[in-house]
Amino acid sequence: MRDLTRLELITEAVRAALEEVAYTSPQLLDELVDEDWGRRYGRPVRLGKNPTKPKTRILATGNDAVRLLEHLYRPGADCASGPRIQALRQIMVQNYHRDAAGHLRWRTAEKEGGPGLPPSSRAVVSPYDTSARYARHGHIISWKGFSAHLTETCAPEGPNVITDVATTAATTHDSQVLPGIHTRLSRRGLLPAEHLVDAGYTSLPHLEQATREHQVTVSGPLRSNPTRQHRRDEGFARDDFHIDYDRQQVTCPQGQVSQGWHGPYPTSSPTAAPLIVARFTKSQCQPCPARTQCTTSRESTRTVGFPPRELRDLQLRVRTEQQTLEWKTRYAVRYGVEGTVNEFAHGHGMRRCRYRGQGKAHIQHVLTAIAVNIERLSGLSPTEEARTPRRPTAFQNYLDQREIPRPKSWRTLGS
């Protein structure tokens, strides 16, 4: 999928809508299209990140889109239900707005004083596939389209084969894919005792769910403590506090006991565990000699957030186990799947969808996985056991009984 800027997106959306109308009802364009429209939308747009007169182009393209939509939505036109026209309407709503005077304006982020932009999970990035989304991993990797999740065997003997392929929206968090993967593997009788994954798949709720529902141990680097004290390795981090779930109290390193216990609260993230919050009072924190090691605020007090007991126990157990040499040796087997990802991406062009829509993209991913499995299995040396010959058909028996010669291979037909 082409990586379009916002201006290129709206321009290409207008062109796509014009192409659709020209194919279905070209007479509707006679009163609208002139030489300027032909010059602006007569071929696929490529403006780049620094086009000339961007503000003029933004306003002109937006006004053209409004004129086109009003022209198509007028009574009697009966041509506004096409997918490209609907995509243009949606893209216009996401990229333009009307000010108090009714003038068309370019949408900007709230932090820039604008009305805000839609989140990545809703923003349309192509007029040809409104289900594709923009996603970013870290500060380097970004793409527009979908995500493919591969599961393969990692047995020491024999070739490793792909056992599951999941295709999701690009904005779907990796850990949200695990329940579906395990359900499909269970249905096929292919559930592993241990599932080795990378850090993107290891959320506490999904680790607990995999063990509870499928008896599968999900092994992967668990996210570290996100608090400032833990990141900088200075001061009192959450692990320095003693948590007493029975009494609903938290004791700080200086011996003070929390005066508030609240939750567990659901979090906004679908991958984060529910959170219990323990609070200390000003009378406890302000005179404390170790205050600078606990909080940098002069007015507020220290609060400690942590998951419920069963998830906290799981978290501590997993983090302790991941420090052992045995776990690191066992987990090292997972790095083989990086070669599989490279094989899919560079050997089979998996990073470029041949079709539009998530459903068709999934079919491409599944067929690619089948091709990879065939390649791997075809490299096996043939077994020494002789194959059982195929039983002759009724007509072949007839020929044999009457000693009439018949070909033994299809290659001899006609000779």
C-alpha positions in Angstrom: 0.0 0.0 0.0 1.3 3.4 -0.9 2.4 5.6 1.9 0.3 8.7 1.3 0.6 12.0 3.1 -2.7 13.6 4.3 -2.8 15.9 1.3 -2.0 13.0 -1.1 -4.7 11.0 0.7 -7.5 13.5 0.2 -6.4 14.2 -3.4 -6.3 10.5 -4.3 -9.7 10.1 -2.6 -11.2 12.7 -4.9 -9.6 11.1 -7.9 -10.8 7.6 -6.9 -14.4 8.9 -6.5 -14.2 10.6 -9.9 -13.0 7.3 -11.4 -15.9 5.4 -9.9 -18.5 7.9 -11.1 -16.9 8.0 -14.6 -17.3 4.2 -14.7 -20.9 4.0 -13.5 -22.6 7.3 -14.4 -20.2 9.5 -16.5 -23.0 11.9 -17.5 -23.1 13.1 -13.9 -19.7 14.7 -14.3 -20.5 16.8 -17.3 -21.6 19.8 -15.3 -18.7 19.6 -12.8 -15.5 18.6 -14.4 -13.4 21.1 -16.4 -9.8 21.5 -17.5 -8.6 22.3 -14.0 -10.1 19.1 -12.6 -8.6 17.1 -15.4 -5.1 18.6 -14.6 -5.4 18.0 -10.9 -7.0 14.5 -10.9 -6.2 13.1 -14.4 -3.5 10.8 -13.0 -2.4 9.2 -9.7 -1.2 11.9 -7.3 2.4 12.1 -6.1 3.1 15.3 -4.2 5.8 14.2 -1.8 6.2 15.5 1.8 7.0 19.0 0.7 4.7 20.0 -2.1 4.6 23.6 -3.4 1.9 25.9 -2.0 0.6 23.2 0.5 -2.0 25.5 2.1 -3.4 26.5 -1.3 -3.6 22.8 -2.4 -5.2 21.8 0.9 -8.0 24.4 0.6 -8.5 23.8 -3.2 -8.7 20.0 -2.8 -11.1 20.2 0.1 -13.4 22.6 -1.8 -13.3 20.3 -4.8 -14.2 17.3 -2.6 -17.1 19.3 -1.1 -18.4 20.3 -4.6 -18.2 16.7 -5.8 -20.0 15.3 -2.8 -22.7 18.0 -2.9 -23.1 17.3 -6.7 -23.5 13.6 -6.1 -25.8 13.8 -3.1 -28.2 16.2 -4.8 -31.8 14.8 -5.3 -32.0 12.6 -8.4 -28.3 11.8 -8.7 -28.6 8.4 -7.2 -24.9 7.8 -7.3 -23.6 8.4 -3.7 -23.6 4.8 -2.5 -20.4 3.6 -4.2 -17.5 2.5 -1.9 -15.1 5.2 -3.3 -17.6 8.0 -2.7 -18.2 6.7 0.8 -14.5 6.6 1.4 -14.1 10.2 0.2 -16.9 11.3 2.6 -15.2 9.5 5.5 -11.8 10.9 4.7 -13.2 14.5 4.4 -14.8 14.2 7.9 -11.5 13.0 9.3 -9.3 15.7 7.7 -11.5 18.8 7.5 -13.9 20.7 9.7 -16.1 23.8 9.5 -15.2 26.8 11.7 -17.7 29.0 13.5 -18.2 31.0 10.3 -18.9 27.9 8.2 -15.6 28.0 6.3 -13.8 24.7 5.5 -10.6 24.2 7.6 -7.8 21.7 7.7 -8.0 19.5 10.9 -5.0 19.8 13.3 -4.2 18.1 16.5 -5.6 19.3 19.8 -2.1 20.1 21.1 -1.8 22.6 18.2 -5.1 24.2 19.1 -7.2 22.3 16.5 -10.3 20.2 16.9 -8.2 17.0 17.0 -7.5 14.1 14.6 -9.0 10.6 14.8 -6.9 7.9 16.5 -4.9 5.5 14.3 -7.5 2.7 15.0 -10.1 4.8 13.1 -8.2 6.9 10.6 -8.6 5.9 7.0 -5.2 5.7 5.2 -6.3 4.7 1.7 -9.4 5.4 -0.4 -9.2 1.9 -1.9 -9.2 0.0 1.4 -10.9 1.7 4.3 -10.1 -1.2 6.7 -6.3 -0.6 6.4 -4.7 1.3 9.3 -1.5 3.1 10.2 0.7 1.5 12.9 4.1 2.2 14.4 6.5 0.0 16.4 9.0 2.1 18.3 10.5 5.1 16.6 11.7 3.3 13.4 9.2 0.8 12.1 5.9 2.1 10.7 3.5 0.8 8.0 0.0 1.1 6.6 -2.2 -2.0 6.2 -2.5 -5.0 8.4 -0.4 -7.2 10.7 0.3 -10.9 10.2 1.1 -13.2 13.2 2.9 -16.5 12.5 3.1 -19.5 14.8 5.4 -22.4 13.9 6.7 -25.5 15.6 10.2 -25.4 17.1 11.0 -29.1 17.7 14.7 -30.0 17.5 14.0 -32.9 15.1 12.4 -32.5 11.7 11.4 -29.4 9.8 9.5 -26.6 11.6 6.1 -25.9 10.0 3.6 -23.1 10.2 0.7 -24.1 12.4 -1.3 -20.9 12.5 -1.6 -17.5 10.7 -3.6 -14.6 12.1 -4.3 -11.4 10.2 -5.4 -8.4 12.2 -5.7 -4.6 11.9 -2.3 -2.9 12.1 -3.4 -1.2 15.3 -4.3 -4.4 17.2 -2.0 -5.1 20.0 0.0 -8.3 19.6 -1.1 -9.8 23.0 -4.8 -9.5 21.9 -4.1 -12.1 19.2 -3.0 -14.9 21.6 -6.5 -16.1 22.7 -7.6 -16.6 19.1 -4.3 -18.4 18.2 -4.7 -20.8 21.1 -8.4 -21.4 20.3 -7.6 -22.4 16.7 -4.6 -24.5 17.7 -6.8 -26.3 20.3 -9.5 -27.0 17.7 -6.8 -28.6 15.4 -5.2 -30.5 18.3 -1.9 -28.6 17.9 -1.7 -26.8 21.3 1.8 -26.7 22.6 2.7 -27.0 26.3 4.8 -23.9 26.0 4.4 -21.0 23.6 7.5 -18.9 23.0 6.6 -15.3 22.0 8.4 -11.9 21.9 7.8 -9.1 24.3 4.8 -7.7 22.4 2.6 -10.7 23.3 3.4 -10.9 27.1 0.6 -9.1 29.0 -0.3 -10.4 32.4 -4.0 -10.9 31.7 -3.3 -12.9 28.5 -0.6 -15.0 30.2 -3.0 -15.9 33.0 -5.8 -16.6 30.4 -3.7 -19.0 28.4 -2.8 -21.0 31.5 -6.4 -21.0 32.8 -8.2 -21.8 29.5 -5.7 -23.9 27.5 -3.0 -25.0 30.0 -0.4 -23.3 27.8 2.6 -21.6 29.4 3.3 -18.4 27.4 7.1 -17.6 27.7 8.5 -14.2 26.7 10.1 -11.1 28.1 7.7 -9.5 30.5 7.5 -5.7 30.5 9.6 -4.2 33.3 8.3 -1.9 36.0 7.4 1.4 34.3 7.9 3.7 37.3 10.5 6.5 37.2 12.4 5.0 40.1 12.8 1.6 38.5 13.8 3.1 35.1 16.5 5.2 36.5 17.5 2.6 39.1 17.4 5.2 41.9 15.0 5.8 44.8 12.2 3.4 46.0 10.6 1.5 43.2 7.3 -0.5 43.6 9.2 -3.7 44.4 10.7 -2.0 47.5 7.2 -1.7 49.0 5.7 -4.7 51.0 2.2 -5.5 49.8 -0.2 -7.2 52.3 -3.3 -8.2 50.3 -5.0 -9.7 53.3 -4.9 -6.5 55.4 -5.1 -4.3 52.3 -2.0 -2.4 53.3 1.3 -1.4 51.7 4.4 -0.7 53.9 7.0 1.6 52.5 10.8 1.1 53.0 10.7 3.6 55.9 8.1 1.6 57.7 5.1 3.8 57.0 1.8 2.0 56.3 -0.6 3.2 53.6 -3.8 4.8 54.7 -5.8 4.1 51.5 -6.5 1.0 49.4 -8.6 1.5 46.2 -9.6 -0.7 43.4 -8.9 -2.8 41.5 -9.7 -0.4 38.7 -10.0 -1.4 35.0 -7.4 0.3 32.8 -7.9 2.0 29.5 -5.5 -0.4 27.8 -7.0 -3.7 26.7 -3.7 -5.4 27.5 -3.0 -4.0 31.0 -4.0 -5.7 34.2 -6.5 -4.1 36.6 -4.8 -1.8 39.0 -5.0 -1.5 42.8 -3.8 1.9 44.2 -2.5 2.4 47.7 -2.0 5.9 49.0 0.1 7.5 51.7 -0.9 10.8 53.5 0.9 14.1 53.6 1.6 13.6 57.3 3.5 10.5 56.4 5.4 11.7 53.3 6.3 15.4 53.9 8.4 14.9 57.1 10.1 11.7 55.7 13.9 12.0 55.5 13.9 9.7 52.4 11.2 11.8 50.6 13.5 12.6 47.6 14.0 8.9 47.0 10.3 8.4 46.8 8.7 11.3 45.0 9.9 14.6 43.4 6.7 16.5 44.1 6.6 19.0 46.9 2.9 18.8 47.5 1.6 15.4 46.5 2.2 12.1 48.3 3.4 8.7 47.1 1.0 6.3 45.5 1.8 2.7 44.6 -0.1 0.9 41.9 0.0 -2.9 41.4 -2.2 -5.7 40.0 -4.5 -8.1 42.0 -2.8 -10.9 44.0 -3.0 -13.7 41.4 -1.6 -11.5 38.7 1.0 -10.1 41.0 2.2 -13.6 42.0 2.3 -14.5 38.3 4.3 -11.4 37.5 6.9 -12.0 40.3 7.2 -15.7 39.4 7.7 -15.0 35.7 10.3 -12.3 36.3 12.3 -14.4 38.6 12.2 -17.4 36.2 13.4 -15.2 33.3 16.6 -14.4 35.2 17.7 -18.1 35.2 20.0 -19.7 32.6 17.6 -22.5 32.1 14.8 -20.1 30.9 17.2 -18.1 28.7 18.5 -21.3 27.1 14.9 -22.5 26.4 13.8 -19.2 25.1 16.7 -18.9 22.7 14.9 -21.4 20.5 12.4 -18.7 19.6 14.9 -16.7 17.6 14.4 -19.2 14.8 11.1 -17.6 14.0 12.9 -14.4 13.0 14.3 -16.3 10.1 10.7 -17.4 9.2 9.6 -13.8 9.3 12.5 -12.8 7.0 11.6 -15.7 4.7 8.0 -14.5 4.4 8.9 -10.9 3.9 11.8 -11.2 1.4 11.2 -14.6 -0.1 7.5 -14.3 -0.6 6.7 -10.6 -0.6 4.5 -10.8 2.4 4.9 -7.1 3.2 3.0 -6.1 0.1 -0.7 -7.1 -0.1 -1.8 -8.3 -3.5 -5.4 -7.8 -2.6 -7.6 -5.2 -0.9 -9.4 -5.9 2.4 -8.4 -7.8 5.5 -10.2 -11.0 4.5 -8.3 -11.3 1.2 -5.1 -10.3 2.8 -5.6 -13.2 5.2 -6.0 -15.6 2.3 -2.7 -14.3 0.9 -1.0 -14.9 4.2 -2.4 -18.4 4.6 -1.5 -19.4 1.1 2.0 -18.1 1.7 2.3 -20.2 4.8 1.2 -23.2 2.9 3.9 -22.5 0.3 6.5 -22.2 3.0 5.4 -25.5 4.5 5.5 -27.3 1.1 9.0 -25.9 0.5 10.2 -27.2 3.9 8.6 -30.6 3.7 9.8 -31.1 0.1 13.3 -30.8 1.3 13.0 -33.9 3.4 14.8 -37.1 2.2 12.4 -39.7 1.1 11.5 -42.4 3.6 12.9 -45.9 3.1 9.5 -47.6 3.4 8.1 -48.5 0.0 4.7 -47.1 -0.8 1.8 -49.5 -1.1 0.9 -49.7 -4.8 -2.5 -48.4 -5.8 -5.2 -51.0 -6.3 -6.1 -51.5 -10.0 -9.5 -50.2 -11.2 -12.3 -52.5 -12.4 -11.3 -51.9 -16.1 -7.7 -52.5 -15.3 -8.6 -55.8 -13.7 -10.6 -56.7 -16.8 -7.6 -56.0 -19.0 -5.3 -58.1 -16.8 -7.7 -61.0 -16.7 -7.8 -61.1 -20.4 -4.0 -60.5 -20.7 -4.6 -57.4 -22.7 -1.6 -55.0 -22.3 -2.2 -51.7 -20.5 0.2 -48.8 -19.8 1.7 -48.9 -16.3 2.3 -45.1 -16.2 0.4 -42.1 -17.5 3.6 -41.0 -19.2 3.2 -43.9 -21.7 -0.2 -42.9 -22.8 -0.5 -42.5 -26.6 2.8 -44.2 -27.3 
